[in-house]
Amino acid sequence: MDFDHENVRPVMNKDRLSSLPDELIHQILSCIDSKYAVQTCLLSSRWKLLWTSTPCLNFDSDEFGSLLKFSKFVKHVLSNRNHQINVTTLKLSFHGAASQYFVRKIADYVLAHNVQEINVVIVPKKHHEFPPCLFSSRSLKHFYLMSYYLAPCLIPKTPWDFPALTTLYLQEVTFCDVNDDESVNLFSKCVNLKSLTLSRFLANDVEVFDIITPQLSNLTLIHSDFELINLIAPKLEDLTVKDCSIKTLNAPPGLLSLNYTGYSPLQLSNDGFHSLNKVAICLSIHRPRKPYNEEVARKTINMLQEVRSARFLTLNADVVECISSFPELISHHPSPFSNLICVNIDSSMRKDAYKVKMSIEARNFLLENCPSTTFIMELPEAPPKKPRKSKEAREKEKAELVADIESHMTELQTSIEVVKMHSGTKERVKAAFENLMAELQVLAKQMKESAEMQLQVDQRKVQIENHKEEMQMQVERGKLKLPIDSHKMWLEGLEARARPWIEACVGEMGALVNRERDEFYAIYSKKGRFRSLFEKFSRRQRAMFPVAIFLWCHNHLLLPWQLFLHPPPRISTLCREPRHPGMIERVHARSMIRSNKEHWPHSFFTDSKIFI
């Protein structure tokens, strides 16, 4: 394939991004924060005014050091924007308490420019109240209002005027007025609302919360508090309730799907739920080692009776186990289901699902009127239990352990005998060391006397230097003798005689220390093996070893390097003896060890876990 080298550089130098149409560049700028969109004006003259006609405004206070700088930037963008271009989307995110004037100015601008989607995310330090103008728009279709950190936004109780709104998502919001009202109807003017999600919506200060929307088809309630929900939505098809505190729920008769998750059964109205197709009920009512409550079981049965028109029913293991715990209670109720096609028991949320059992009464309550229903209840297999060993196998294993331990004790005893055989060598080295110390003391005394003589010699040297010629003539005539050479020879002889003694004694002591160290480590290295062997015994048998060995060590007043010089009680005897009173002797043994702690090495208490 031919490659056009002449046109490579012109193509690479060309600004291909700037050659894109304005509509595509506007879509690109809509995906980034408005702060960076405004900064593109510095790229070239082509980009100087492109940001002013972007239909999407994305303001985030995280891009600024303070709310004051953030508000100044927002005002700058709104004042310099091309006012002939409508705003399709507003994304506003800020931390802290913004003034109502600031929010009102943004709302007035976008609402005046036919905004279709508003997404507000606020992280307030305290409750933040929004101005009423934010809840009225003729063009708004999608509205998302979210708050975080348990500081709900304050919204007005008056009906919201959103005639074109189709999607509404509210998270952590509550009402401005705290006084109790009989009922609140926020969505009556949202005539085209189709999807409504209320998450952590606090409406427990009103007696009745009305949701009156003629076009609503999907309703989701998550972690919200309500006294009573009056749901008037003729076209509602899907209803999801998750972990909500709702005393009563009045649903429309045309509801097709119900998905309920909570910690207690939901009280449903008697005149609804006639056209249900799918029903999923998940109750978290299981408590380990606690029986189910009869009142909870009664409410669960009542809830199942209200969804009797369901064709596909999904229940979690807690529901089945709860109603199975009271067979006499469900035996008085005939099966309310007559349209069931499939029943699925979901056990995925229970760790001990293999223990769940379904009584015959509970099965008849669900399937008696629909014998051809597909029933699915898949429970995991119980975890395998550790097989119990026969008595003969346990006795054989114990005998092997005892024999193994006794063989190691025999090896230790042999090492101990070797240590005892070296006791004569240690005594001889000790005596030699004492003799050497005596000789060194004599040598030190002689060296002291030699130092005094050396002083006299030095004085004589000075005299000789002063009368060198005269002294030389006297020495030649034999009238004067100098003791300098003779004294030097005497010192050298003394040093030559003492050096072999010291070297011989030091060498023998070094060899003895090395041999003692090797013998001690050879004995001490058996600790890990003993620990692994003792751990194979039962707890009852293993509890005997610390007491017996501690008492044995205390009776012999062992020093660190003498730990195994005296044999402990036989292991086989310990295994046959009945268990001691236990705790009293254990505490007594430990107290004796600690009272003589200065005789034990530090590593014995920190490393020898088998004895402590």
N, C-alpha and C positions, 0 to 999 in steps of 0.2 A: 504494500500500500504506500502510495506517494505521500510525503509529508511536506506541507507548504511552510518552509522555514521563513519566507519573506513576510508572511502575514501573522506569525506567532506573536512578535513583539507588539504590533498595533492592537491585536485583540486583548493581550494581557494588560496593556496600559489603559484600555478603555474602561470607564466607570459604568459597569453593567447594571449596578443597583440603581443608580440615578436615572437610567434609561427606562426603568419600569414605569407603568402608568400610575397616576396618583391614587386610584382606587386600591391598587395592590400595596402601595407604600403605606396608605392609611391603615390597612389591615395589619401590616407589620408593626406600625407604631401603636396600634391598639393592644398589642400583646405585651408591651413593656410599660413601666411606670411613666407617668407624665413628665416626671423630672428628667428622665433620659430622652424622652421624645422632644422636649423643648431644647435640650442640648444639641440635637442634630442640626439646629439652625446654623451652627458654626462650620458645618462640613463644606458647604458651598452655597452659591446664590440659588441653586436649584432647591435646596433644602431650607432656605431661610424662612419661608412661610408655610411649609407643608404641615407643621404641627398645629397651626391655628385652625386648620380645617379637619382635624381628626375627629371622627364621630364618637370615639370612645375616650372617656376621661378616667384615668386610673390614678388616684391620690392615695399615698401611703405615708403616714407620719414616721415610719421606721427609717425612711431615707433622710430624715432631718434630725437635728440635735434637740429641738424643742418644738412644742405646739405653736409657739409664736412664729418661728420661722416657717413652719408648715402652713399656717394660716396666711401669711404674707405671700407665699408662693401660690397658693390656691387662688387668692384674690388677683394676683398678677396674671395667671392663666385665664381666668374668667373674663378679665377686663380686656385682654389683648386677643382673645379668640375671635375667629370669624363668626359673627352672630347670625350670618345667613345660613349657616350649616346647622342642622339639627343634631342633637345629642341622642344617640341610640342607647348607650350604656354608660352608667356611672358606677365606678367601684371606689368606695371610700372606706379607708381603714385607718384608725387612729387610736392611740393609747392616751389615757388620762381623761380629764374632764374638759371637753370642748364647749365653748359658749353656745347658747341657743342661737345667738345672732349669726355665728359662723355657719352652723348647720342650716339655718334658715336661708342664708344667702345662697348656699350651694343648691338647696332644694328649689328655691324660687327660680334660679337660673335654668336648671335642667328641666324643671316642669314646664317652664315657658318655652323650651326648645324641643317639646314633644319626645321626652325621654321614654324608652320602652323597657329598659331594665335597670334596676337599682340594686346594688349589692353593698350593704353597709356592715362592716365588722368593727366592733368597738371593744376595747379592753379597758373598762373604766376602773378608777380607784374606788368609786362609790357609785350609787345609783345615778344614772344619767337619764334626764328627761328630754325627749325629742319634741320639737314643736309640732303643733297640729297640722301645719301646712304640708308636712312630709307625707301625710296620709290622705291626700286628695290629689288625683291626677286623672285626666281624661284619656291619656295615651299610654300609661304604664301597663305593661303586660306581665312582667316578672319582677317580684319584690322579695329580696332576701335581707333579713334583719337579724344579726347574730351578736350576742354578747358572751363574754367569757369571765372566768374566775368568780363565779357566784355573785356577781353584781348585776342583777337584771336591769334591762332597759325599762324605762317608764313610758308607757304608751297611753293615749287617751281612751276612754271607754266609749266615746261617741262612735257611731258607725263610720267605717272607712269608705270613702267615695272613690272606688276604683272600678268603673264600669267596664274597662277593657282588660282587667287583670285576669290572668289564667293560672299563674303559679305563685304561691305564697309560702314562704318558709320563715318561721319565727323560732328563735332559740334564746332561751333565758330572758324572757320579757314578762312584765307584769303591768298592772294598771297604776295610773298616777294616783287615783283616789283610793284610799284604804277603807272607806266606810262601806258597810255591807249593803249590797243592792239585791233586789229580788232576782233580776236577770240582766244579762249583758248580751247584746247582739252586735258583733263587730262587722260581720260579713254580709249583711242583708243587701247592701248596695253593690256588692261584688257579684254581679249577675252572671258573669262569664267565668267565674273561678272554677277550675277543673281539678287542680291538685293543691292540697293543703297539708302542710306539715307543721306540727306544734311540738317542739322539743324543749323540755324543762319550762313549760308554760305554767305560770302560777296563777290559777284562777280559783283558788279555794276560798277567796273572800267574797264570792258571789254565790247565791243559792243555786241559780240555774244559768248554765252557759249555753247559749243558743248558737248553733251552727246552721244557719238557714241560707242555703245556696242552691239555686235551681239546677245548675250545671255541674256541680261537684261530682267527680267520679272516683277520686282517690283521696283518702284521708288517712294520715299517719299521726299517731299520738305517742310520744316517747318521753318517759320520766316526767310526766306532768301531773298536776294535782287539780282535781275537779270534785265538786260535790255531786252535781248531776249534769249530764250532757244531754241536751235536747237536740237531736240530730234530724233536721228536716232537709233531706237531699234526695229527691226522687230518683236521680240518675246515679246515685252512689253504687259503685260496684266492688271496690276493694277497701277494706277497713283493717288497719294494723294498729294494735294497741300493745305497747311494750313497757312494762314496769311502771304503770301509771296507778295513781290512787284515785279511783273512780268508784263512787258508791252505786250509781245507777247510770245505765246507758240506754237511751231510747234510739233505736236504729230504724231506718226506713225498711219497708217490706221488700224492696227490690234488691237488697244487698246480695251479692254473689260470692264474695270471698271474705272470710274473717280469719285473722291471724292474731292470736292473743298470747302474750307472754307476761307472766306476773308472779307475785308471791302469794296471791290469794285468788280464789275464784271471783269472777265478775258477775254482778247481778244484772241480768239482761231483762229488757221489757218483754211482756207476754204477747204483745201484738205485732212483733216484728220477726225478722229472720225466717220468712216463709219460702224464700227462693234461693237458699244457700246452695252453692255448688262445692266449694272447698272450705274446709274448716281445719285450722291447726291450733291446738291448745297445748301450751307448755307451762306447767305450774311448778315452781320451785318450793315445794312443801315438804321435801324429805329432810329429816334431821337424824343424823347417826345416833343409834342407841336410844331413840325416843319414838314412842308409838305415834301413829297419826291421830289427829283430833277428829272426833266424830262430827263436830259442827262443820269443820272444813270439808269432810266427806259429804255431808248433806248439801252444802252449797255447790260442791262440784257436781253432784248428781243433778241438781236443779239447773246448773248451767248447761249440762249435756242435754237435758230435756228441751231447753230452749233452742238448741241448734239441731233439732230432730230432722230438719229437711236436708241436711248435708248429704252429698253423694260421695265425696272423698273426705275421709276423716283421718287426721293425724293427731295422736296423743303421745305425750312423753311418758316415760316409765313411772314418774311420780303419780300421775293421774290414775294409771291402772293399779298401782300398788295401794294407793289410798282407798279407792272404792272396793278393792279386794279385801281390805282389812276389816270391812264391815259387811259380811255377806247377808246378815239378817236385815240390814238397812236397804240394800238394793233388791233383796228378794221380794219386797213389798211393791216395787215399781216395775211395771212391764216395760219391755224394750220400746223406747220412743222412736227408733230409727226404722224407716220403711223404704228408703231410697238408696241405701248404701251400696256402693259399687266396690269400694276398696277401703280397708282400715289398716293403718300403718302405725305401729308402736315404735316410737323413736327412743332408743336407749343410749344414744351417743353422749349425753350429758352426764351420765352416771358412771363413776369409776367402778362401782360394785354392781354393775348392771346384771352380772351373772346370777345375782341373788334374787332378782325380781321374779315374782311368781304371780300368775294371774289365776284367780279363783274361777270356778265353774259359774258362779253367780254373776261375776263381772263379765265373763264371756257371753253368757246368755243375755245380759242386759244390752250388750252391743250388737249381737248377731242373731238374736232369736227370730226376728221378723225378716231377716235377709240371709237365708242359709247359703245362697250362692255367692256371697260377698267374698272377695279376695282378702284374706287376713294375713298380714305380714308382721311378724314379731321375731326379729333376729337378735338374739342375746349372745354375747361373747361367752366363750368357754371359761370355766373357772380356772384360775391359775393352778398349775400342778403343785400338789403337796409333796413335801419331802417324805419319801417312803420310810416307814418305821422299820428298823432293823430287828431281827429276831433276837431273843435273849441269848442264844448260843453265839450269834455273831458279835453281839456286844461284849460278851464275856471273853471271846477270843481276841477281839480288838484290844480290850483292856489288858489281857495277859501279855499281848505283844508289846503294848506301851510300857507295862511294868518291866518286862524283860529288857527293853531298849534302855529305859532309864537306869536300871541297875547295872547294865553293861557300861554305861557312861560313868556311873558312880565308881565302878571298879577301876576304870581308866584313871579317874581322878585320884583314887586311893593309891594307885601305883605311882602317879606323879608326886603325891604327898610323901610316899616312902623315899623317893629319890631326893626330895627336899630335905628329909630327915637325915639321909646319908651324908649330905653336905654340911651338916651342922658342925662336925669336927673340923672341917676346913675353915669354916667361919671362925671358930674359936682360935685356931692356929693363926689365922690372919689378924685376928683381934690382938692376940698376944704380941705378934710381930710389930703391929702398929704401935702398941704401947711401948715396946722397947725402942722403936724408932723415935717416938716422941721424947723418951728419956735421953737418947743420944743427941737429939736436936737441942734439948735444953742445955746439955753439957757443952755442945758446940757453940750455942749462943753465948754462954758464959766465957768460953775461950775467945770467941770473936770480940767480946767486950774488952777482955784483957789485951787482945791484940791491937785494938783501936788505941788503947792507952800507950802501948809500946810504939805504935806507929807515930803518935804525937812526939814521943821522945826522939824517934828516928828523924822526924822532920826537923826538929830543933838541931840535931847533930849535923844534918845536911846544911843548914844555914851556917853553922860554925865552920864547917868544912869549906864552904864557898868563900867565907871571909878570910880563912887562913889556909888557903888551898896549898900553897907552896910549902909552908911549914909543916902541915899535916902530911903532905905527900912524902917529905923527907923522913918523918917519924915512922910512917908505915913501911917505907923501904928499909929502915934500920931495924924494924920489928918491935919498936917501942909502943905502937898503937894498933889495935885491931878494930875493925868496923863490923857491927852485927847486922848490917843492912841485908846482905845476901843471905845470911843464915836465917833471918826472920822471914824473908820472902819464901825461901824453900820450905820453911815450917808451915806457912799458910797453904801453899800448894799441896803439900802432903795431907794436911787436914781436909782440904776440899776433895782430893782424890779418894780419900778413905770414906767420906760421907756420901759421895754421889752414888756409888753402887747400892748402898743401903736404901737410899730414897727411891731410886728407880725400881729396884726389886719389889719394894713394898707397894709402891704405886701401881705397878703392873699387875701384881697379884690381886690388889683390891679392885682394879678395873675389871679383871676377868671375873671376879666374884660377883660384882654388881651386874655385869652383863648376863651371867648365868642365872642370877636371881630374877632379873627382869624377864628373861626368856621363860623361866619356869612359871613365873606369875601369870604372864600372858597366855601361856599354854593352858593353865587352869582356868583363867578368867574367860578365855574364848569359848568355853563350853556353855556360857550363859545363854546365848541365842538358841542353841540346840535344846537346852532345858526348857526355855520358854515355849518353843514350838511343841515340845512333847507334852508339857503341862496343859496347854490350851486344848489338847485333844481329849482331856478328861472332862467328865461332866462337871457342872458348876458345884454340885455337892461335894464331889471328890476333890476338885481343885481348891475349894475353900479350906481344906485341911492343910495344904502345903505351907502357906505363909506362916500359920501359927506354929507348926512343928519346927520349921527351920529357924524361925526367929528365936524360939525358946532354946533350941540347940545352940545357936550362935551366942546367946546371952550367957548360957551356963559355962561356955568355954572361954568367955571374955576375949573374943578374937580380935586381933589387930588386922589392918587392911591386907597385908601380904600373907596372913595366916587364916584366910577365910575358909579354906578347905583342908586345914591340917588335921581336923577331927571329923570323922565320918558322921553324917546326919542319920536320923532314923531311917530304917529301911522303907522304901517306897511301897513294897507289897504290904507291909504292916499297916501303913497309913490307909491303903485302899480297903483293907478289911476292917479297920476300926470304925465304930459308929461315929457319927458327926459329933464334934464337941459342942458344948453349949454355944460356941460360935462367937458371937459379937463380944462377949465379956473377955474371952481369952485373946481375941484378935486385938482389942483395944489395949489389954494388958501387955501383950507382946510389943505393940508399936510404942507404947509409953516407955518400955524398957529400952528399946532401940534408941529412941530420941534422948533418953536420959544419959546414954553413953555415946552420944553422937560424935564426941571429939575423938573417939577411937576408930571411927569409920571414915573411909575416904569419901570425898564429895561425890565422885562419880558413882559410888554405890547407891546413893539415894536418888541420883538423877537418871541413871541408866538401868539399874537392876530392877526393872518393873516386875519381874517375876517374884521377887521377894517382898515388895512393898505393897 
